């Protein structure tokens, strides 16, 4: 997938991408809205308290000056509080007033009886628009900050969604490639079977060459079937028992004898009895994948050397080899180092899985155009 391009995704990936993005953004939106509401409510309450105490403080200050002016016989001097308006209500005022804290349009109003009728002043009324002004500024601040936070979340969500889709896209690509490779691998032996059987029916003579082609194709299909079965049903375990690995290796070599003859590849073997408590089908699949891989990547008129001695199995071919920078990746599922031969990138992964399950150490040495050597060390 090109970096972050949704356009390179298939329909399923796009659906997953946008579903993840939508869920993340909807949940984040509600979180931002709730957080903004909580912050706004807390700040509004704080501003309300601040306004109330400020009005009370001014009312007390004015009342104190009124009382002092009467008691000392001085003229009344009133302070100037910026942003606050006040009115002294005399006893003679006919309009009815009630002590308390009120809202009136954009004003916050406090009516205080603190003057206690000194200088014939019954109430002090203080009002201000600062609360409304500050509240409007708070709304704007919360809105702007929320938009910025949500925009940041959108940006982060897109990055996260793309990062989330990278391994998914890679695995889908691997699976698509795997399906194509399996289709190709199956097509070769199936075509050979059809042609050989068709020739045999037409000739009405079942010669050795035709039967050999049918046998090789059948074994190729069986090998693919065993590998796919292991990948899908490897959790179904057989009971381990003591086996002679030399017998299993010999059986595998015999199994691929016709294919080696067809490719003019000589297999040289040197086997000694090696007993191991293990599962037969897995050991057979282990040696089978190693040998079929060696055959697959070997040129005609070359040789494959196999030895089994004192718990060490070695298979060495004279094939195309593997570049040193790719050796670490050869055991990855669906990995194919070379497109020279067929295959669908599961053989060596199965080998590694079986080795890990049985405590078998595996070592690989390879050179391009010279061949590869796999060495397995068994714990007997």
N, C-alpha and C positions, 0 to 999 in steps of 0.2 A: 504494500500500500504506500503510495507516495505520501510524504509527510502531511498528515492531517487533512487529506482531501477526502471528503465524504463522497465526492463524485466517483471515486474509484471503487466504492463498495457495491456489492450486489444488493438486491432487494432485501434479503434477510438481514444483512449487516446494517443497512440503512434503517430498517425497522427497529433493530436492537439499539442502534445509536440514538435515534430520536426518542425511543421509549425511555432509555436511561436518562437522556437529557431532560425530557419532559418531567419525569418523576423527580429528578434532582432539583429542577428549577421550581416546580410547584411547591415541593416541601420547603425549599429555601425561601420562596416568596412568602409563605405563611409564617415562617420563622422570622423573617425581616419585618413583616407587618406587625406581628405580635411584639417583637422587641421594640419597634418604633413606638407602638401604642403604649407599652409599659414605660418607656423612657419619657414619652410626652406626658403621660399621666403623672409620673413622679415629679417631673420638672414643673408641671402646671401647679401641682399641690404645693411644691416648694415656693413657687412664685406667689401663690395665693397667700401662704403664711407670711412670706416676706412683706407683701403689700399690707396685709392686715396689721402686722407689728409696726410697720413704718407709720401707718395712719394713726395707730394708737399712741405711738411715741410723739408724733406731732401734736396730737390732741392733748396729751399730758403736758407737753412743753407750753402750749398756749394757755392751758388752764392754770398752770403754775405761775405764769406771768400775770394773768388776770388777778389771781388771788394775791400775789405779792404787790401788785399795783394798788389794790384797795387797802391792803393792810398797811402799806408804807405811805399811802397818800401820794403816790407817784403817777405820772402819766403812763398810759399803757403803750408799750413798744412791742410791736408784733414782728416776728422774724419772717424772712422771705425764703420759702422752701421751693426750689426750682422743680417744676413739674407737678406741684401740688397747689390746689386752690382751697381756701377756707373762708368760712363765714361765721360771724358771731351772732347768735340768735338771742335777742333780748327777751325779757319776761313779757314785754308788751306785744310780742309777735302773736298775731291771731292764728297763723297757720299752725296746725298741729304737727308736732315732730315726735318721733319715738327713738329712744336710744338704740343703737345697734349698727350692724355692718350690712350694707346693702349694695345691690347692683342696679344701675340705672343706665341703660343703653351701653355706651363704651366706658362708663365711669364706675369706679369703685368708691363708695361713699361710707364714711364713718360719722355717726352722730353720737357725741359724747356729752354726758351731763356732769363731767368732772369740774367745771367752773363753780358749781354749787351756788349759783345765783349771785356770786360776787360781781360787783359793778353792774348788777341787774342783768347779767348774762346767764341765760338758762342752759343753752347748748352751744357747743362748738361743732361746726360741720366742716369736715375736710373731705375733698374729693380729688381723684387723679385719673388720668387716662394712661398712665405709664404701664399699668397691668395689661391693658388691651394691646398697647404697642409692643411690649415685651412678649406677650403671648403670640402675636402675629409673627414676630421674629423667630420665636421658638418653633412655630409650625413650619416656617420656611426652612429653618435649619434642619429639623427632623426630616422633612421631605427631601431636601437636597442630599443629606447624608444617607438616607435610605436608598435613594436612586443610585448614588455612587456605590454603596455596598452591594446592591442587587446587580448593578452592571459588572462589578468585580466578580460576583458569584457566577454570573453568566459566562464571563471570560474564563474563569477557573473551571466551570462545568464543561465547557467545550473542550478545554485541554484534557480534563480528566476523562471525558467521554472518548476522546481520540486515543488516549493512552489505554483506556479500557478495551477499545476495539482492536488495538494492535495485535495482542496475542490471539484474539478471536479470529481476526482476519488471517493471521499467519497459519493458525490451525485449519481454517477453512480452505486456504490455498493448498495446505499439505494434504488435506482429505480429498480435495478435487484432483490434485496431482496423483494421489494414491489410487483413486478410482480409475483415472485415465491409464495409469501404469498397469493396474490389475486387468483392466479391459484389454490392454495391449498384450500382456503376458498370457491371458487366457485365449486371446485370438490366435496366437501362434500355434500352440498345440492343437486347438480345436480345428484350425484350418488344415493342419497336417493330418489329423485323424480323418477329416472329411475327404481329403484328397487320396489318402492311402486306402481308405475303405472303398472309395469310388473306383480307384484303379483295380483294387482286388476284385470287386464285383464285375467290372468290365472284362478283366483278363480271365476271371474264373479260375485263377491260379494264385494261391497264397504263397508267394515266394518269400524268402528270408528278408529281403530288403523292406518289403511292404510291412511285414510283421514287426521288424525292428523299428520302423518309423512309428507304427501304432504303439508299440511298447514304450518308446521314448516319450512320445506325446502324452500317453497315459500317466507316466511317472512324473512328468512336468506338472500335469494337472493335480496329481496326488500331492506333490510337494507344495504347490500353492495352497491347496486345501488344508494341509497340516499346519502351515504357517498361520493362515487365517484363523483356523480353529484354536491354535494356541493363544493368539492375540485376544480372542473373544471368550474363550472358556478356560483360561489358564488357572482359574481359581478352583477348578475341579481337579483334585489331587488323587493320584494313584498311591498305593502303598509302596514305599521304597523297599528294595530287597538287594541282597548282595549279587552283583553282576560282574562279569568279566568285560571290561571296556574293549579289550582286543577283539572279542567276538562281535560287539556292536559295530566297531570301526570296520571290520572286515565285511560285515553285512552291508553297511552303507557303501563301501567301495564297490562291492558286487552289484549293488542296486544301480549305481551310476556307470557301470561298465560299458553298457551299450552307447551311452551318450559320449563317453570318453573315446570310444572307438570311432564314433561318427565324426568327432572333432579332431581325431588323430592326436589325442593327448595320452601320454604314457603316465600311468600312476604307479609309483614305486612305494612299496610299503614295507615297514619293518616294525612288527608288533610283538610285544611281550605281554604275558598275562598280567593284568592289572585289575585287582578286585576293588570294588567300591560299592558301598551301600547307597543306592540311589534309585531313581525312577527311570525305568527303561525307555519309555517313550520320549522323555525329555533328553536323555543322552543321545538317543538316535536322531532327534531333531537338531541337537547341538552339532553333532558331527556332520549331519546331512547338510545343514546350512553352510558350514565352513567349506565342505567339499564342493557343493554346487556353486558357491561363490567363486572358488578357485577355478572351477571349470569355466564358468561364465566369462571371467575376465582373462582367460588364457588364450593365446593364439594357437592355431594348429601347429603340430609338430613341436610341441613343447612338453615339458614334464611337470608332474606334481609329486613331491616327496612327502610321505606321511610316516612319522615314527611315533611309537608309544612305548615308553620305557621308564620304569621307576617313578610312576605318577606324573610324568611329563608327556604331553601330547603336542606334537609339532606338525604343522602342515605348511609347506612352502611351495609356491608356484612361481612360474616365469612369465607372469601376466603383465598387465599395463601398469601396475603399481599405484601407489597413492601418494599425493604430494604431502610433504611434511606438515604444512600448515593446515591440512585437512584431516589429519589423523585423529585429532581430538573429537571430531564431529561424526566419525563413521558409525558410532553406535547409537546415534540419535534416530528416533522413529521417523520414518519416511525420508531419511537422508539418503541421497544417491550421489556418490562421489563422481561417477562417470556415466556418461550417456552412451558409451561405446556398446555396452551390452544391455540386455533388458533388466528387469527387476523393478521392485516397487518400494525399496528402502525399508524392509522390515527384517530381513534375514539376520544382519549383524546385531540389530536391536534385540532380537530374540536370543541370540547367542549370549549377549551381555546379561540379559535377564536370567537366563538359566545358570550362567556362571555365578552371578550374585546370589541366587537362591541356594546354590550348592557350595558356596565358599571357594569357588574356583578362581584363581588369579589368572588374568589374561593379559598377555603382552603382545604388542604388534610392532613389527619393523617392516618398513616398505620403502622402495625407491621407484620413482617413475621410470617406466620402460624396462625395469629389471625384475619386478615381481614383489610379492608380499610374503611375510612369514608370521603366522599366528602361533603363539606358544601358550599352552594351557597347563597350569600347575595344579594338580589335584591334591586335596588333603585326604590322604588314605587312612 
